[in-house]
Amino acid sequence: GGGRFAAVRSSLQQTAAAFGGGGGQMLLLRLLYSLLMRAGYSMHALYESQVWSLSPAVSGSLASYNQLLGLAVDWLLVGRLAASRGEGRLLCLCLCLATLNSLLESRHRAFLLYAGLHLPVSAVLGRITKTCLASLFSKSVPAADQALVLSVLDIGNSAINVVAPLYGGSVVGRLGVASQPLLAAAHYALLLAPTALVVRRAESEAARRGGGAKPKEL
């Protein structure tokens, strides 16, 4: 009765505090990114199986290849790119390139082009995007709020794990399995405007805290 209601009310208040705090907008952006990416790629295995007729062995080899690329990107590339271009600008650039890559993938049925170009480009851009987003998130959340915000992020991602496959499967089911790259492209494009806005505000806030340095133009 009253104890459960109080617990629910306290949980809602904490969630509202997380979204209303200094890192609230970046928290929303991370959850939106998780929702759209998981929904867009929830049917990717089915897409590869039906459109490209990949065997489990080939599909597994490509997945391992993508993970190896991601490891190389994390080790050799992300830090240098972020230092030279800025994390916010790099994040927006990667979203633009990912949109273009997915659109081009939807226009052909050449497997060598898919495996040799689109898959590795998608893997590299995805790893850079996730790293930049996580770094910007950690910088924008005040130290005193990090435990609360990370807790809400975990809860939100758990809910997304339930909702995203339902949404992605419904859309791909209506449009056809071959539409998966178009859905991914639409999601990347949809993320671009809120990402630019949130990153701009986060960098402006960081500049104010750091003594008034001007934020980089996106």
C-alpha positions as CSV (number, residue, x, y, z in Angstrom):
1,G,0.0,0.0,0.0
2,G,1.5,3.2,1.3
3,G,5.1,1.9,1.3
4,R,4.9,0.8,-2.4
5,F,3.3,4.1,-3.4
6,A,6.1,6.0,-1.6
7,A,8.7,3.9,-3.3
8,V,7.2,4.5,-6.7
9,R,6.9,8.2,-6.0
10,S,10.5,8.4,-4.9
11,S,11.7,6.5,-8.0
12,L,9.7,8.9,-10.3
13,Q,11.2,11.9,-8.4
14,Q,14.7,10.6,-8.9
15,T,14.0,10.0,-12.6
16,A,12.7,13.5,-13.0
17,A,15.8,14.9,-11.1
18,A,18.1,13.0,-13.5
19,F,16.4,14.4,-16.6
20,G,16.2,17.9,-15.1
21,G,19.8,18.1,-13.9
22,G,22.9,19.3,-15.7
23,G,23.2,16.2,-17.8
24,G,19.5,15.7,-18.5
25,Q,19.7,16.6,-22.2
26,M,22.7,14.3,-22.8
27,L,20.9,11.5,-21.0
28,L,17.9,11.9,-23.3
29,L,20.2,11.9,-26.3
30,R,21.9,8.7,-25.2
31,L,18.6,7.0,-24.7
32,L,17.3,8.2,-28.1
33,Y,20.4,7.0,-29.7
34,S,20.1,3.6,-28.1
35,L,16.4,3.3,-29.0
36,L,16.9,4.2,-32.7
37,M,20.1,2.1,-33.2
38,R,18.7,-1.0,-31.5
39,A,15.4,-0.7,-33.4
40,G,17.1,0.0,-36.7
41,Y,19.5,-3.0,-36.4
42,S,17.2,-5.5,-34.5
43,M,16.4,-7.2,-37.8
44,H,19.9,-7.0,-39.2
45,A,20.6,-10.8,-38.9
46,L,17.3,-11.5,-40.8
47,Y,18.3,-8.9,-43.4
48,E,21.6,-10.5,-44.0
49,S,20.1,-14.0,-44.1
50,Q,17.3,-13.1,-46.6
51,V,18.9,-10.4,-48.7
52,W,22.4,-11.6,-48.9
53,S,21.8,-15.3,-48.3
54,L,24.6,-15.6,-45.8
55,S,25.4,-18.9,-44.0
56,P,25.9,-18.8,-40.3
57,A,29.6,-19.3,-40.8
58,V,30.0,-16.4,-43.1
59,S,27.8,-14.2,-40.9
60,G,29.9,-15.1,-37.9
61,S,33.1,-14.3,-39.7
62,L,31.8,-10.9,-40.8
63,A,30.7,-10.2,-37.2
64,S,34.2,-11.0,-35.9
65,Y,35.8,-8.9,-38.6
66,N,33.6,-6.0,-37.6
67,Q,34.6,-6.4,-33.9
68,L,38.3,-6.5,-34.9
69,L,37.8,-3.3,-36.8
70,G,36.1,-1.7,-33.8
71,L,39.0,-2.7,-31.6
72,A,41.5,-1.2,-34.0
73,V,39.4,2.0,-34.2
74,D,39.3,2.3,-30.4
75,W,43.0,1.7,-30.1
76,L,44.4,3.8,-32.9
77,L,41.9,6.2,-34.3
78,V,39.2,7.6,-31.9
79,G,41.5,9.6,-29.6
80,R,43.4,11.2,-32.4
81,L,40.3,12.2,-34.4
82,A,38.5,13.5,-31.3
83,A,41.6,15.6,-30.4
84,S,41.9,17.0,-33.9
85,R,38.3,17.7,-34.7
86,G,36.5,17.8,-31.3
87,E,34.1,15.1,-30.1
88,G,30.9,17.1,-30.9
89,R,31.9,17.8,-34.5
90,L,33.2,14.3,-35.0
91,L,29.9,12.8,-33.7
92,C,27.8,14.9,-36.1
93,L,30.1,14.1,-39.0
94,C,29.9,10.3,-38.3
95,L,26.1,10.5,-38.2
96,C,26.1,12.2,-41.6
97,L,28.4,9.6,-43.1
98,A,26.4,6.8,-41.5
99,T,23.3,8.1,-43.1
100,L,25.0,8.3,-46.5
101,N,26.5,4.8,-46.1
102,S,23.1,3.2,-45.3
103,L,21.4,5.0,-48.2
104,L,24.0,3.8,-50.6
105,E,23.7,0.2,-49.2
106,S,19.9,0.3,-49.9
107,R,20.5,1.1,-53.6
108,H,22.3,-2.1,-54.7
109,R,22.6,-5.9,-54.2
110,A,26.3,-6.4,-54.8
111,F,27.6,-8.5,-51.9
112,L,31.3,-7.7,-52.3
113,L,30.4,-4.0,-52.1
114,Y,28.3,-4.7,-49.0
115,A,31.0,-6.8,-47.3
116,G,33.9,-4.8,-48.4
117,L,32.6,-1.2,-48.0
118,H,29.3,-0.8,-46.1
119,L,29.9,-3.3,-43.3
120,P,33.3,-2.0,-42.3
121,V,32.3,1.7,-42.7
122,S,29.3,1.0,-40.5
123,A,31.4,-0.7,-37.9
124,V,34.0,2.1,-37.8
125,L,31.5,4.9,-37.7
126,G,29.4,3.1,-35.1
127,R,32.4,2.7,-32.8
128,I,33.5,6.3,-33.2
129,T,30.0,7.5,-32.6
130,K,29.5,5.5,-29.4
131,T,32.8,6.5,-28.0
132,C,32.3,10.2,-28.6
133,L,28.8,10.1,-27.2
134,A,29.9,8.3,-24.1
135,S,32.8,10.8,-23.6
136,L,30.5,13.8,-24.0
137,F,28.0,12.2,-21.7
138,S,30.6,11.8,-18.9
139,K,31.8,15.4,-19.3
140,S,28.3,16.9,-19.3
141,V,27.0,15.1,-16.1
142,P,28.1,16.8,-12.9
143,A,30.0,14.5,-10.6
144,A,27.4,14.8,-7.8
145,D,24.7,13.5,-10.2
146,Q,26.6,10.7,-12.0
147,A,25.3,7.8,-9.8
148,L,21.7,8.9,-10.3
149,V,22.0,9.6,-14.0
150,L,23.8,6.3,-14.7
151,S,21.1,4.4,-12.8
152,V,18.4,6.0,-14.9
153,L,20.4,5.3,-18.0
154,D,20.6,1.6,-17.1
155,I,16.8,1.5,-16.4
156,G,16.1,3.3,-19.7
157,N,18.3,0.9,-21.7
158,S,16.6,-2.1,-20.1
159,A,13.2,-0.7,-21.2
160,I,14.7,0.0,-24.7
161,N,15.8,-3.6,-24.9
162,V,12.1,-4.5,-24.7
163,V,10.6,-1.8,-26.9
164,A,13.2,-1.5,-29.7
165,P,12.8,-5.0,-31.2
166,L,9.0,-4.5,-31.2
167,Y,9.3,-1.2,-33.1
168,G,12.0,-2.3,-35.4
169,G,10.3,-5.6,-36.3
170,S,7.0,-3.9,-36.9
171,V,8.5,-1.3,-39.3
172,V,10.6,-3.8,-41.2
173,G,7.7,-6.2,-41.3
174,R,5.6,-3.6,-43.0
175,L,8.2,-2.3,-45.4
176,G,10.0,-5.5,-46.1
177,V,13.3,-7.0,-44.8
178,A,15.2,-5.3,-47.6
179,S,14.2,-1.9,-46.2
180,Q,16.5,-2.3,-43.1
181,P,19.2,0.0,-44.5
182,L,16.6,2.7,-45.2
183,L,15.3,2.4,-41.7
184,A,18.9,2.8,-40.3
185,A,19.5,5.8,-42.6
186,A,16.3,7.5,-41.4
187,H,17.3,6.9,-37.8
188,Y,20.8,8.4,-38.3
189,A,19.3,11.4,-40.0
190,L,16.7,11.8,-37.2
191,L,19.5,11.8,-34.7
192,L,21.5,14.6,-36.4
193,A,19.5,17.6,-35.4
194,P,19.1,16.8,-31.6
195,T,22.7,15.7,-31.5
196,A,23.9,19.0,-32.9
197,L,21.7,21.0,-30.5
198,V,22.6,19.0,-27.4
199,V,26.3,19.0,-28.2
200,R,26.3,22.7,-28.8
201,R,24.7,23.4,-25.5
202,A,27.0,21.0,-23.7
203,E,30.0,22.6,-25.2
204,S,28.7,26.1,-24.3
205,E,28.2,25.0,-20.7
206,A,31.7,23.5,-20.6
207,A,33.1,26.7,-22.0
208,R,31.4,28.7,-19.3
209,R,32.7,26.4,-16.6
210,G,36.2,26.6,-18.1
211,G,36.4,30.4,-18.2
212,G,34.6,31.5,-21.2
213,A,36.3,29.8,-24.1
214,K,34.2,29.8,-27.2
215,P,32.7,26.4,-28.2
216,K,33.6,24.9,-31.6
217,E,31.2,25.4,-34.4
218,L,29.5,22.2,-35.5
